[in-house]
């Protein structure tokens, strides 16, 4: 029997969070969709009723004082992917998610600063008429990652080429 050897992880974070309820909802979605952690840069967080599965018991929240603190303490090899509506951002539907990355969402009342966008390894957008709620955006990005990786698993399973699968004896 062949067993899938899943590689990589991801985190989702918010820059200058304004509404704590959004982080509670994002935390729940991140946990349900397979995130390894969530984080905030600036902003604040208190327990939220929207986190009914008590996601804090399953995936950690990291708090960074500012962008420099986040860059200094992010996991080794973790690519930063900004999620922001800009003219040069790649459409999420065409984006190939890195194995190891952190998705950085902008604040509810603004955009990510230009210097942060320039320091991220990728910038993606969800093409909508208006900007989405930050927790909704995070859930859509995590869902897109999950479905694309599931599709890749099926393609690898059905191919004749070597993959990250390992043989195991049952």
KERO-888202 format. One line per field, with one value per residue: residue number from 1; x, y, z of N, C-alpha, C in turn. Coordinates in Angstrom, 2 decimals, m for minus. Layout:
num: [NUM, ...]
nc1: [X, ...]
nc2: [Y, ...]
nc3: [Z, ...]
cac1: [X, ...]
cac2: [Y, ...]
cac3: [Z, ...]
cc1: [X, ...]
cc2: [Y, ...]
cc3: [Z, ...]
//
This chain:
num: [1, 2, 3, 4, 5, 6, 7, 8, 9, 10, 11, 12, 13, 14, 15, 16, 17, 18, 19, 20, 21, 22, 23, 24, 25, 26, 27, 28, 29, 30, 31, 32, 33, 34, 35, 36, 37, 38, 39, 40, 41, 42, 43, 44, 45, 46, 47, 48, 49, 50, 51, 52, 53, 54, 55, 56, 57, 58, 59, 60, 61, 62, 63, 64, 65, 66, 67, 68, 69, 70, 71, 72, 73, 74, 75, 76, 77, 78, 79, 80, 81, 82, 83, 84, 85, 86, 87, 88, 89, 90, 91, 92, 93, 94, 95, 96, 97, 98, 99, 100, 101, 102, 103, 104, 105, 106, 107, 108, 109, 110, 111, 112, 113, 114, 115, 116, 117, 118, 119, 120, 121, 122, 123, 124, 125, 126, 127, 128, 129, 130, 131, 132, 133, 134, 135, 136, 137, 138, 139, 140, 141, 142, 143, 144, 145, 146, 147, 148, 149, 150, 151, 152, 153, 154, 155, 156, 157, 158, 159, 160, 161, 162, 163, 164, 165, 166, 167, 168, 169, 170]
nc1: [0.84, 0.52, 1.48, 0.67, 3.07, 2.90, 4.15, 5.42, 3.97, 1.75, 1.12, m1.13, m1.54, m2.30, m1.87, m1.65, m4.19, m7.53, m10.12, m10.94, m12.68, m12.48, m10.04, m10.60, m12.46, m10.88, m8.90, m10.33, m11.11, m8.57, m7.54, m9.43, m8.90, m6.32, m4.02, m0.80, m0.20, m1.17, m0.78, m0.22, 0.67, 1.44, m1.52, m4.16, m5.42, m8.08, m9.85, m12.39, m15.83, m16.45, m14.64, m15.40, m14.44, m12.31, m9.72, m7.23, m6.23, m5.19, m3.70, m1.01, m0.91, 1.08, 2.54, 3.70, 5.59, 6.08, 6.69, 9.45, 10.07, 8.51, 9.75, 12.26, 11.70, 10.28, 9.56, 12.32, 13.16, 10.63, 8.46, 7.12, 3.92, 2.09, m1.28, m3.12, m4.89, m3.59, m2.33, m0.28, m0.38, m0.63, m3.26, m5.15, m6.28, m4.51, m2.20, 0.59, 0.99, 3.59, 5.45, 6.17, 5.06, 3.92, 0.96, 0.19, m2.15, m3.74, m4.67, m7.99, m8.89, m7.40, m4.43, m1.63, 1.58, 3.74, 6.52, 6.46, 5.08, 6.99, 9.01, 7.99, 7.84, 5.95, 2.96, m0.43, m3.84, m7.38, m9.64, m12.08, m15.05, m14.97, m12.94, m12.54, m13.73, m11.27, m11.06, m12.57, m11.08, m8.68, m9.69, m10.48, m8.01, m6.67, m8.37, m8.09, m5.41, m5.57, m7.30, m5.87, m3.56, m4.67, m5.58, m3.11, m2.04, m3.66, m2.93, m0.20, m0.43, m1.63, 0.32, 3.31, 5.64, 8.33, 7.56, 6.76, 5.83, 5.88, 6.70, 4.99, 4.70, 1.89]
nc2: [m1.17, 2.25, 5.20, 8.56, 11.07, 13.88, 17.09, 20.14, 23.17, 25.77, 29.16, 31.73, 35.18, 38.47, 41.86, 44.60, 44.19, 45.15, 44.49, 42.29, 40.10, 39.20, 37.84, 35.67, 34.27, 33.82, 32.20, 29.90, 29.08, 28.73, 26.62, 24.60, 24.27, 23.36, 24.89, 25.52, 27.38, 30.64, 34.22, 37.56, 40.86, 43.56, 45.12, 43.50, 40.85, 39.08, 36.49, 34.98, 34.42, 33.41, 31.44, 28.60, 25.85, 25.96, 26.64, 27.56, 25.57, 23.83, 24.94, 27.28, 30.84, 33.41, 36.44, 39.40, 42.35, 44.21, 44.53, 44.07, 42.51, 40.27, 39.31, 38.67, 36.55, 34.60, 31.25, 29.16, 29.20, 29.84, 31.18, 34.41, 35.35, 37.84, 38.90, 40.82, 43.42, 44.53, 46.09, 44.58, 42.12, 38.54, 36.52, 34.60, 32.19, 31.27, 30.83, 29.04, 27.44, 27.76, 25.11, 25.63, 28.30, 31.59, 33.34, 36.67, 38.92, 42.02, 44.94, 45.51, 48.05, 49.19, 48.90, 46.68, 48.01, 49.42, 48.79, 46.35, 44.71, 44.66, 43.18, 40.67, 37.29, 36.71, 38.16, 37.94, 38.06, 38.11, 38.32, 40.54, 42.61, 44.44, 44.84, 42.01, 40.75, 40.26, 37.75, 36.14, 36.32, 35.04, 32.44, 31.74, 31.71, 29.66, 27.53, 27.42, 26.63, 24.11, 22.67, 22.72, 21.33, 18.85, 18.12, 17.93, 15.77, 13.68, 13.76, 13.05, 10.52, 9.13, 9.17, 7.99, 8.83, 9.46, 10.42, 12.20, 10.20, 7.38, 3.95, 1.73, m0.94, m2.86]
nc3: [0.00, m0.77, 0.83, 1.35, 1.66, 3.14, 2.61, 3.93, 5.30, 6.42, 7.43, 8.55, 8.67, 10.03, 9.37, 11.50, 12.92, 13.44, 14.33, 16.73, 16.62, 14.02, 13.99, 15.64, 14.07, 11.79, 12.94, 13.59, 10.96, 9.82, 11.36, 10.72, 8.01, 7.82, 8.56, 10.01, 11.90, 13.19, 12.96, 14.21, 13.30, 15.05, 16.37, 18.31, 20.42, 21.88, 23.60, 21.59, 20.95, 18.49, 17.92, 18.19, 18.07, 19.76, 18.74, 19.57, 21.10, 19.32, 17.16, 17.19, 18.08, 17.02, 18.06, 16.75, 17.13, 15.09, 11.51, 11.12, 13.38, 12.81, 10.43, 11.47, 13.22, 11.85, 10.68, 9.62, 6.22, 5.40, 3.11, 2.47, 1.61, 0.38, 0.57, m1.26, m2.92, m5.71, m8.69, m9.85, m8.60, m8.50, m9.72, m7.49, m8.36, m10.25, m8.93, m7.69, m4.81, m2.40, m0.75, 1.92, 3.63, 4.65, 4.75, 4.42, 5.42, 4.71, 6.74, 8.10, 7.57, 5.51, 3.49, 2.89, 3.63, 1.10, 1.32, 2.67, 0.85, m1.18, 0.02, 0.30, m0.99, m2.86, m4.24, m4.05, m5.25, m4.69, m7.08, m6.79, m6.64, m4.55, m1.59, 0.58, 3.78, 6.29, 7.60, 5.92, 3.57, 4.37, 4.80, 2.20, 0.83, 2.23, 1.62, m1.17, m1.34, m0.08, m1.83, m4.26, m3.55, m2.98, m5.52, m6.78, m5.39, m6.39, m9.08, m8.89, m7.75, m9.83, m11.76, m13.47, m12.55, m10.20, m6.83, m3.81, m2.33, m0.17, 0.16, 2.23, 4.54, 5.23]
cac1: [0.00, 1.28, 0.99, 1.10, 3.96, 2.58, 5.26, 5.16, 2.98, 1.53, 0.53, m1.91, m1.45, m2.93, m1.10, m2.41, m5.58, m8.36, m11.30, m10.53, m13.58, m11.97, m8.99, m11.25, m13.03, m9.75, m8.25, m11.18, m10.98, m7.19, m7.47, m10.26, m8.35, m4.99, m2.89, 0.06, m0.21, m1.62, 0.02, m0.60, 1.74, 0.73, m2.90, m4.40, m6.35, m8.66, m10.68, m13.60, m16.87, m16.49, m13.70, m16.09, m13.69, m11.16, m8.57, m6.00, m5.72, m4.72, m2.64, m0.60, m0.95, 2.31, 2.33, 4.90, 5.41, 6.07, 7.15, 10.83, 10.00, 7.98, 10.81, 13.34, 11.30, 9.48, 10.23, 13.38, 12.74, 9.21, 8.23, 6.01, 3.02, 1.12, m2.58, m3.48, m5.38, m2.72, m2.33, 0.71, m0.56, m1.07, m4.59, m5.05, m6.66, m3.36, m1.04, 1.09, 1.36, 4.85, 5.28, 6.29, 4.84, 2.99, 0.13, 0.02, m3.33, m3.72, m5.61, m9.38, m9.16, m6.35, m3.64, m0.26, 2.52, 4.52, 7.79, 6.18, 4.78, 8.26, 9.85, 7.36, 8.28, 4.85, 1.76, m1.59, m5.10, m8.64, m10.28, m13.45, m15.48, m14.48, m12.13, m13.29, m13.42, m9.97, m11.20, m13.05, m9.93, m7.81, m10.33, m10.43, m6.62, m6.39, m9.15, m7.44, m4.21, m5.99, m7.85, m4.80, m2.67, m5.43, m5.54, m1.74, m1.91, m4.32, m2.10, 1.01, m0.84, m1.95, 1.44, 4.34, 6.86, 8.62, 6.92, 7.11, 5.15, 6.79, 6.07, 4.94, 4.15, 0.71]
cac2: [0.00, 3.49, 6.19, 9.91, 11.76, 15.30, 17.97, 21.55, 23.73, 27.20, 29.99, 32.88, 36.28, 39.74, 43.06, 45.64, 43.76, 46.15, 43.88, 41.01, 39.02, 38.66, 36.86, 34.45, 33.56, 33.36, 31.11, 28.73, 28.65, 28.25, 25.29, 23.66, 24.10, 22.76, 25.77, 25.11, 28.45, 31.95, 35.27, 38.96, 41.86, 44.68, 44.73, 42.85, 39.73, 38.53, 35.33, 35.30, 33.39, 32.83, 30.31, 27.53, 24.60, 26.26, 26.44, 27.85, 24.31, 23.00, 25.64, 28.45, 32.22, 34.16, 37.89, 40.16, 43.78, 44.94, 43.75, 43.66, 41.42, 39.10, 38.79, 38.13, 35.34, 33.65, 29.95, 29.02, 28.79, 30.16, 32.28, 35.30, 35.61, 38.90, 38.81, 42.23, 43.82, 45.48, 45.86, 43.57, 40.86, 37.38, 36.02, 33.41, 30.98, 30.86, 30.79, 27.75, 27.68, 27.16, 24.08, 26.25, 29.74, 32.31, 34.29, 37.89, 39.66, 43.43, 45.34, 45.69, 49.44, 49.72, 47.98, 46.43, 49.03, 49.09, 48.15, 44.95, 44.02, 44.48, 42.19, 39.34, 36.50, 36.72, 38.92, 37.37, 38.75, 37.46, 39.36, 40.82, 43.99, 45.20, 44.00, 41.08, 40.68, 39.62, 36.32, 35.49, 36.24, 33.98, 31.15, 31.46, 31.37, 28.32, 26.56, 27.30, 25.82, 22.73, 22.00, 22.54, 20.24, 17.60, 17.82, 17.51, 14.40, 12.78, 13.70, 12.29, 9.13, 8.53, 9.27, 6.96, 9.50, 9.44, 11.50, 12.25, 9.09, 6.33, 2.63, 1.25, m2.28, m2.90]
cac3: [0.00, m0.82, 1.77, 0.97, 2.59, 2.99, 2.94, 4.05, 6.22, 6.17, 8.46, 8.06, 9.61, 9.73, 9.70, 12.21, 13.13, 14.11, 14.95, 17.31, 16.19, 12.75, 14.25, 16.15, 12.92, 10.97, 13.67, 13.38, 9.57, 9.61, 11.97, 9.95, 6.66, 7.86, 8.85, 11.11, 12.90, 12.75, 13.58, 14.00, 13.36, 15.67, 16.69, 19.59, 20.36, 23.10, 23.30, 20.84, 20.91, 17.13, 17.87, 18.93, 18.27, 20.62, 17.86, 20.31, 21.65, 18.21, 16.43, 17.98, 17.62, 17.28, 18.03, 16.41, 17.38, 13.83, 10.36, 11.35, 14.35, 12.08, 9.54, 12.30, 13.93, 11.07, 10.56, 8.62, 4.88, 5.19, 2.18, 2.81, 0.48, 0.71, m0.08, m1.38, m4.24, m6.39, m10.14, m10.25, m7.85, m9.28, m9.40, m6.64, m9.11, m11.07, m8.05, m7.21, m3.41, m1.94, 0.27, 3.23, 3.49, 5.52, 4.00, 5.19, 5.01, 5.09, 7.78, 7.67, 7.19, 4.64, 2.68, 3.36, 3.16, m0.10, 1.66, 3.01, m0.42, m1.91, 0.70, 0.23, m2.15, m3.84, m3.89, m4.75, m5.00, m5.01, m7.88, m6.38, m6.89, m3.41, m0.71, 1.43, 5.19, 6.45, 7.92, 4.69, 2.67, 4.86, 4.56, 0.76, 0.49, 2.78, 0.85, m2.48, m1.12, 0.22, m3.02, m5.25, m3.08, m3.16, m6.95, m7.07, m4.85, m7.33, m10.28, m8.58, m7.53, m11.12, m12.69, m13.39, m12.15, m8.76, m6.08, m2.38, m1.67, 0.30, 0.31, 3.62, 4.66, 6.11]
cc1: [0.90, 0.64, 1.54, 1.97, 3.77, 3.76, 4.77, 4.11, 2.77, 0.95, m0.25, m1.84, m2.09, m2.03, m2.03, m3.90, m6.35, m9.50, m10.96, m11.41, m13.10, m10.87, m9.57, m11.81, m11.93, m9.07, m9.03, m11.03, m9.60, m7.02, m8.22, m9.66, m6.87, m3.81, m2.08, 0.10, m0.87, m0.76, m0.60, 0.65, 1.06, m0.66, m2.98, m5.37, m6.80, m9.55, m11.98, m14.56, m16.94, m15.56, m14.28, m15.30, m12.46, m9.85, m7.24, m5.41, m5.07, m3.61, m2.29, m0.83, 0.38, 2.02, 3.67, 4.62, 5.26, 6.62, 8.57, 10.89, 9.50, 9.05, 11.91, 12.99, 10.46, 10.26, 11.26, 12.80, 11.30, 9.08, 7.04, 5.22, 2.00, m0.16, m3.15, m3.95, m4.45, m2.75, m1.40, 0.61, m1.04, m2.44, m4.44, m5.36, m5.50, m2.10, m0.69, 1.66, 2.69, 4.57, 5.26, 6.13, 3.92, 2.27, m0.12, m1.13, m3.22, m4.75, m7.01, m9.63, m8.09, m5.66, m2.29, 0.65, 3.37, 5.81, 7.59, 5.89, 6.07, 9.15, 9.24, 7.81, 7.20, 3.74, 0.63, m2.84, m6.26, m9.42, m11.77, m13.77, m14.99, m13.65, m13.05, m12.90, m12.13, m10.09, m11.72, m11.90, m8.99, m8.38, m10.28, m9.03, m6.29, m7.14, m8.54, m6.20, m4.58, m6.47, m6.76, m3.86, m3.37, m5.42, m4.16, m1.51, m2.50, m3.47, m0.85, 0.67, m1.08, m0.81, 2.41, 5.64, 7.07, 7.95, 7.44, 6.39, 6.21, 6.01, 6.07, 4.27, 2.98, 0.62]
cc2: [1.24, 4.50, 7.56, 10.51, 13.26, 16.15, 19.41, 21.90, 25.19, 27.87, 31.12, 33.97, 37.54, 40.87, 44.10, 45.33, 44.82, 45.52, 42.47, 39.84, 38.40, 37.63, 35.57, 33.61, 33.02, 32.17, 29.82, 28.19, 28.07, 26.84, 24.26, 23.34, 23.72, 23.66, 25.24, 26.12, 29.69, 32.98, 36.64, 39.81, 43.14, 44.21, 44.02, 41.70, 39.36, 37.38, 35.75, 34.12, 32.72, 31.64, 29.14, 26.23, 24.78, 25.99, 26.70, 26.60, 23.44, 23.65, 26.93, 29.79, 32.85, 35.64, 38.56, 41.64, 44.58, 44.03, 43.24, 42.48, 40.14, 38.48, 38.10, 36.77, 34.36, 32.34, 29.93, 28.54, 29.13, 31.38, 33.11, 35.59, 36.64, 38.65, 40.22, 42.54, 44.92, 45.14, 44.74, 42.26, 39.76, 36.93, 34.71, 32.13, 30.44, 30.66, 29.37, 27.98, 27.02, 26.09, 24.68, 27.76, 30.28, 33.33, 35.49, 38.70, 41.10, 43.74, 45.56, 47.08, 50.03, 48.62, 47.72, 47.53, 48.52, 48.35, 46.69, 44.15, 43.72, 43.41, 40.79, 38.62, 36.45, 37.62, 38.35, 38.18, 37.84, 38.52, 39.50, 42.28, 44.93, 44.27, 43.16, 41.25, 39.87, 38.13, 35.53, 35.30, 35.11, 32.60, 30.78, 31.05, 29.96, 27.24, 26.34, 26.42, 24.35, 22.02, 21.77, 21.43, 18.89, 17.17, 17.33, 16.08, 13.39, 12.64, 12.87, 10.81, 8.41, 8.58, 8.11, 7.54, 9.42, 10.63, 11.50, 11.14, 8.07, 5.03, 2.26, m0.12, m2.24, m4.24]
cc3: [0.00, 0.11, 1.37, 2.06, 2.37, 3.44, 3.07, 5.09, 5.83, 7.40, 7.80, 9.11, 9.11, 10.22, 10.34, 12.33, 13.92, 14.89, 15.42, 16.86, 14.87, 12.97, 14.81, 15.02, 12.01, 11.63, 13.48, 11.96, 9.29, 10.16, 11.13, 8.58, 6.66, 8.12, 10.03, 12.24, 12.32, 13.47, 13.35, 14.10, 13.86, 16.05, 18.02, 19.40, 21.76, 22.69, 22.62, 20.83, 19.54, 16.98, 18.67, 19.05, 19.18, 19.87, 18.55, 20.95, 20.58, 17.38, 17.16, 17.26, 18.01, 17.14, 17.78, 16.62, 16.10, 12.73, 10.58, 12.32, 13.68, 11.20, 10.33, 12.89, 13.12, 10.92, 9.42, 7.29, 4.54, 4.28, 2.65, 1.54, 0.95, m0.07, m0.09, m2.79, m4.77, m7.88, m10.56, m9.48, m8.79, m8.80, m8.61, m7.41, m9.95, m10.23, m7.62, m5.80, m3.06, m0.87, 1.68, 3.06, 4.57, 4.65, 4.91, 4.61, 5.50, 6.17, 7.22, 7.10, 6.27, 3.86, 3.34, 2.82, 1.98, 0.27, 2.06, 1.75, m1.18, m1.28, 0.71, m1.04, m3.23, m3.30, m4.73, m4.39, m5.34, m5.78, m7.53, m6.68, m5.80, m2.54, 0.19, 2.89, 5.35, 6.79, 6.73, 3.71, 3.09, 4.61, 3.08, 0.32, 0.99, 2.01, m0.53, m2.37, m0.92, m1.04, m4.08, m4.83, m3.20, m4.61, m7.35, m6.58, m5.82, m8.59, m10.05, m8.42, m8.86, m12.12, m12.52, m12.85, m10.65, m8.07, m4.65, m1.63, m1.23, 0.39, 1.78, 3.61, 5.64, 6.78]
//
